[in-house]
């Protein structure tokens, strides 16, 4: 697709949203706010990730369109409020990408990830960030946010020197879960355990969010298989028989 057609299709989408939000438009679309459509924005991002994970390229095209619609939707609401427009959103991200790649768009001879991080840190400082953890979005999935918090802390030198320290922390947190005196303490210690596992995964070079997504998919695949093997009476089977089916499916 040519740049000219891309621009024309973006303009067409923006015009569609303006009509939906305008007088005589769609009642549902006109009633929406930033807050009301935020959950849909998050959902569409996950559906993009799901299509990628499944290698469904045609679905990916459609899901990216749904996600793009969310950007246009938010931008239209902002324009109606006199805050900013879709063109401002595009300009802001273009400026940011050029700023974060001075070795490509500027006059620096070399750069890379370390330079990217330096520019990001300077941007956070310009926005008034005072601490290393400022700016890590609260709405991120918990595993993703835990990893980001740990990475930010690690940049200040607050980190285990290798994976052995984070591994020992997992053992420590397991004991504290078992020794919890009540449910409130148990909840807190389970949280600490999960945080420690994320830290261990980070030291091993494993993306915890992706690892858990893969584990979810594997469990779902295996469970569906044993459910099918057990037939209509699967739920009534003794646990021992269910376990035998599970081991059979697991063995392949």
BELFENUR-V828533 format. One record per pair of residues at least 24 apart in sequence whose C-alpha atoms are under 6 Angstrom apart, sorted by the first residue. I is the first residue (numbers start at 0). GAP is how many residues later the second one is. Records with the same first field share a line. If there is no record, write none. Layout:
BEGIN
I: GAP  GAP
END
This chain:
BEGIN
40: 29
142: 66
162: 40
165: 34
166: 33
169: 26
END
